[in-house]
Amino acid sequence: MLNQILEAALRAPSGGNSQPWAFIVVRDPAVTHQLAIWYKDFWDNVYSKRPDRKDSPVSRSAGHLVQHFAEAPVIVIPCIVGSKGSDRDTMTTGASIYPAVQNLMLAAVGLGVGSVITTFLQNHEDKVKALLGVPDDYQTACAVPLGYPSGEETFVGSKRRPLDEVVHWDRW
Ligand SMILES: Cc1cc2nc3c(=O)[nH]c(=O)nc-3n(C[C@H](O)[C@H](O)[C@H](O)COP(=O)(O)O)c2cc1C
């Protein structure tokens, strides 16, 4: 099943079909446990203290993940060539990895597996890279926990801005 999900990721477009990616599939509970600690650290010390933070479904779902991150049976860490802050670290860099992440998540949900794209761990990038043995010339793009939804909690209500507000016909 993981191979199927990862194969879907590999079908994604990338600049010049360069496929500058690598995917670390963390299944070792000890590694996930360490990642969960760093994940929670960002929540405790930065995110939860943001003055603009509202008690919204999105915020509650993010908080739920903080509590349950270590229970995810699999964490996929998509990586991309180009270390943070280098001249290869641009918006275009991300454009060659995030389509693959979306493919991965869509394939997962098609198989009944829940996921979420997360970036909290990027605040511990150096430590995450060392723990996972990521080469210097790569950076992590995000972390995607995968698992079967327990059904105990559902977080409905993440809304989208309406079409009229965001689409400009012919010019802005
Ligand atoms: C760039 C990016 C970073 C995100 N980082 C996190 C994160 O660190 N933790 C988290 O719980 N969700 C994270 N999310 C998920 C968003 O909060 C979520 O997609 C959004 O609230 C809409 O909810 P929905 O995808 O369930 O509709 C991230 C999403 C994106 C696109």
The ligand as a Gaussian input file, in Angstrom:
#p B3LYP/6-31G(d) Opt

LIG

0 1
 C        2.222000      24.691000       3.598000
 C        1.316000      24.015000       4.589000
 C        1.749000      23.803000       5.890000
 C        0.928000      23.176000       6.824000
 N        1.414000      22.902000       8.075000
 C        0.642000      22.252000       8.956000
 C        1.175000      21.853000      10.216000
 O        2.363000      22.064000      10.509000
 N        0.353000      21.208000      11.075000
 C       -0.944000      20.901000      10.757000
 O       -1.631000      20.294000      11.583000
 N       -1.474000      21.240000       9.546000
 C       -0.701000      21.893000       8.650000
 N       -1.205000      22.200000       7.412000
 C       -2.587000      21.805000       7.081000
 C       -3.522000      22.998000       6.969000
 O       -3.741000      23.572000       8.236000
 C       -4.827000      22.522000       6.331000
 O       -4.580000      22.017000       5.037000
 C       -5.828000      23.639000       6.230000
 O       -6.160000      24.079000       7.502000
 C       -7.117000      23.217000       5.504000
 O       -7.660000      22.093000       6.145000
 P       -8.061000      20.810000       5.287000
 O       -6.855000      20.463000       4.470000
 O       -8.410000      19.782000       6.312000
 O       -9.239000      21.210000       4.450000
 C       -0.394000      22.791000       6.451000
 C       -0.825000      22.984000       5.137000
 C        0.023000      23.563000       4.205000
 C       -0.450000      23.714000       2.779000

